[in-house]
Amino acid sequence: MMEDMRYAVTGATGFVGGELAHQLVEQGHDVVALVRSPDRASSLSSLGVRLVTGDLDDTGALDQLLHEVDGLFHVAGWYRLGGRDLSTGQRVNVEGTRNVLAAAERAGTGRVVYTSTLAVNSDTGGEVRDETHRHTGGHLSEYDRTKAAAHAIATELAGGGLPLVTVMPGGIYGPGDTSQTGELIRQVVSGRRPQVPSGGGQMMWAHVTDIARGHLLAMELGAPGESYMLAGDQASLAQLLQSTARIAGTRGPMLVPHAMIRIAEKVMTPVLRIAPVPSTYHPEALRASLATYLGTRDKAERDLHWHSRPLEEGLTETVAWLRGRGH
């Protein structure tokens, strides 16, 4: 990437966005980030990132964020499986994306990288998809649905002339992950034995550092209007945690048979109508745990020169990081 550029970032207080901001600063770029609470973004301030206070529905803040920037990384998004109030997914993933990209159009932003996901294709049924695939049909979760809708908005605006490149990560892991996956990895490293499906569900796992680097490469080398799958190594959650346990020298997760997951989904579906259900046992989460979210990194490797470190290597680094912090 060219030096002395100014980039705007949404979602910079999150897992991927935070790593992206670090990499941008390390490369000598000026970074401005949209944050809801400056008090919770002290780590960004200490890096020298300029903060703009606001949310994805704040037109004034978005215009301020994009004033005289060379490019925009729209990373912010909502992720949750289960829960009674799912309206946040529509507000953040769909309307938020529409608002941010409309602001980029108003500002005449020269380059935009939008963070989509392999989950826009929902359950691929064991098939490995590429960027030409267009999923038509239902989605397993509100996350899948809203990210698919946002992906469609980005595609439409790119077709209308917005210089936008889309990246599509799969599963993401690594130091500093506060998601459910990160918590499960921490539990295994600490010697606990969380319950996970025995197999079935498969994802493409990539280290957060590589995902952030893929964003930078998309900004530099991506063709406007194109999408690139940042797909790492294929593994189920059980395999991911079993590898983590082998590296950490712990016992690993307790495996739950598929049949029990299917039964739990059927039991919890009617319960959900009358009472709150813990997110782990929500039908959405149970369905997603058995799904396959598969894609190929061939195009990203060929056109962006992107590479994902082997899963074993990335997990070894993650375990070492956790051990260094007392886990």
N, C-alpha and C positions, 0 to 999 in steps of 0.2 A: 504493500500500500504506500501511496505517496505520503511524505512527511508533512508536518505542519497543517494537517487538515482538522476541521472541526466537525465532530459527529454528535448527534443527538441520540439518546438512548431512552426508551421506555422499559420499565421492568428491571432497572439497574440494581434495585435492592433485592432481587431474587437470585436464584441459584445460577442460572445461565447468564442473566444480565450482569450480575456482579463480576463474574469471571470475564465477561466480554469487556466491561469497563476497565478492569485491570489490564487486560491485554492491549487495549487501545492506548491507555496512558503509558504503558511500558514501551510502546512503539513511537511515542513522542507526539501523539495527537491531543488536541483539546477536546474535552468531553463535557457535554451538558446533559443532565439527567432530569427527567420528570419524576418527582417523588411526592407522595401524599403527606409524609411527615419528615421534615428535615432532621428532627431529633433522632429518628431511626435510621438516618443515612450518614452517620458520623464517619463510617469507614470510607464512604465515597468522598466526603469532604477532605479527609486526611490524604486522599490520593491526589487532590487538586481538582476533583470533578466539580463543576459549577452546578448548583441545584436550582431547579425551578419548581416551586410548590404548586401542586394541582393534581387533578385526576383526569381520566380519559374523557370525561364529558365537559371539561373546562376549556372552552374555546380560546379564551384569553391566554391561559397557561400554555396551551399547545402552540399558539402563534408565537409566544415568547420563546418556547423551547426551540422552534425551528427557524428563528430569526438568524439569517446569515450563516447557516450551517451548510457543510458540503454534502452531508449524507445523514440518513436516519436509519437506526436499527429499532424496529418495533418488536420488542421481545415480550412485553407485558402480556399476561394471560391468566386465566382462572382455571384451576384444575381441582376437581373433587369428584369422587365416586360415592354416590349416596348422599342422603340429606333430604329434608323435607322442602326447604326453600332453595330452588335451583335457579332463581331469577338472576343471580349474580353472573352466571355463565352467559346469559343473553346480554346483560349489560356490559360486561367486560370484554368477552371474546368477540361478540358480534358488533354491538353498537360502539364499543371502544375502538375496535379496529376501523370501523367506518369513520369515526371521528378523527382518528390519528391520520389516516391516509387522506382524508379530505383536507386536513391542515397542511399536509405535505404538498398537495396540489395547489393550495392557496399560496404557499411559500415558494413554489417553484423549486422544491428540493431536487438536487441533481441526481441523487441515488437513494433508493430505499431498499432495505433488506427486511423482509417480513418473516417472522418465525411461525411456521405452521407445525404440522406433526404428521407422522405416519398414521395416526389414529383417524385422520379424515377418511380413510378407506375402511374404517371399522374392522370387524373380524374378517381377515382375508381367507379364512377357511383352509389354512395351511399353504396357500399359494403365495409366492414371492412377487409382489407388485413392483412396477416401475412408475416413473413420473407421467407416463401416458395414460395410466389407468384412471378411470372416472367411476367412482362408486355411485351406484344408483339404488336406492333402497333405504331401509331403516338403519338406525345406529344403536349400539349397545348401551350408550350412556349419553347424558346431557353434555358431557365434555366432548365426546366424539361429534355430536350433532352441532354444537356451537362452533367448534373449531372448523368443521366442514363448511359451515355457513360463512365464517370469516375468510376461509381460504377462497371461497367463491367470490367474495367481495374483492379480495386482493387481485384475483385473476381477471375480474371484470375491469378494474381500474387500470391494471397493466395493459389490457387490451385497448383501453382508451387513450393510452399514451403516457401514463405514469411510469417513470423508469424504475420499476420494481422487480426485485428478484426474491423468490420464495425459497426458504430452506425448510426441510421437513425432517427433524430429528425423530428418533425412536425413543427407547428407554435411555435415561441419562443417570449416571451415577458418578461418585467421586467425593473428594473432601468437601465438607460444608453442606452436604445435602440434608435439608430439613424435611423432605417429603417422607411418605410412608416407606418407600424403598430405602431411603437413608436410615430411617429408624430401624428397619429390619436388619440392615447390615450392622448397625451399631449393636443391636441385641445379640447377633451371632458372634461378633467379635468379643463381646463381654461374657460370652458363655451361656447366654440364654437360648431357649429353643422355641422360637415362634412357630405357629402352625401355618403352613402354606400348602397349596395344591400340589399333588405328587408329580404333576407334569402337565401336559396339554397346552396350556397357554405359553406362547412363545413371543419374544420381542427381540428387537435389534438393539443391543446395548452399546453405548459409547461413553467414553470418559468426558466429563464436563469441559475439560481443557480443550479437547479435540472438537467438541461441539461449538465452543466459542470461536475457535480458530476457523471453523467452517463458515461462520458468519463473516469473519474478516475476508476470507477468500471469496465469498459470494459478493461482497461489496466491491472487491477489486477486479474479479475475473468473471463474475456471473453475467449472463446475458439477460437484459431486461425482458420480462415476460416469461422467463423460464423458471422451473422449479428444480430443486436438487435435494435428493434424499440423503441425509446425514445418518446413514444406517451403519451401526457397528456390528459386533458379533451376535449371532443368533443364540439365544438361550432362554429357558424358562426361568421364572423367579426361583423355583426350587434349585435349579442348576446354578444360578447366580449365587445363592446363599450357601449351597454345598461347596462351591469353589472358595467362597469367602471363609468358610469353616476350615477347610483343608489348609488354607494359607495361614489362618490365625491359630490353628491347632485346637479348635473347639469342636463340639459334637455336631453342630449344625441344626437345621430346622427339623421340626416334626412334620412328616408328610401326611396330608389328608387325601384319601382316595377321591377320584372324580365323582363317584356315585354319591358320596356324602355331600359334596358341593352342590350337585344337582338337587338333591333332596332338600338341602338347606334353602336353596333358591325358591323352591316350590312352597316351602313352609313360610318363608319370610314375606313372600309377595302379598298374601292376604293380611298378614299381621301389619304390614306397612300402612294399610288403609285406616287402621284404627289406633296405631301407637307408633312413637318414634322407634327407629331401629338403629343400633350402633353401625357406624359407617362400614366396619369390617364385614358385617353380615347383611348389608344392604344388597338387594337383588342386583343392582347395577355392578357393585364391586364383585359379587360372586360370578356374574356372567363374564365380566371382563377378565377375571382370573383364569378362565378357561379358553379365552380367545387367542388368536394369533394376529399379531400386528407386524407383518413382514414386508420388507422392502429391500431394494438393492442399492448399493452405493456406487455402482459402475459409472454412472454419469458424473457424480461428484468427483470421483477419482480421475476420470478422463478430462473433464472440463475445468474443474477447480483445483486439481492436483491435491485433493484432500485425502488424508489417510487417518484411519482410526486405529489406535494402539490395540493390541490383542487384549481380550477381556482379562486373561490371567495377569498380565502386566499391570493393567489399570487397577485391578482389585488388590494386587500386592501393594501398590502405592497408597491405595485408600486405607487398607488395614494398617500400614505403617503410620499414616497420618492420625488415625484414630488412637492407636497405641501411644503415640506421642502426646496425646491429650488425655491419657488415663483410662481409656476404655479397655 
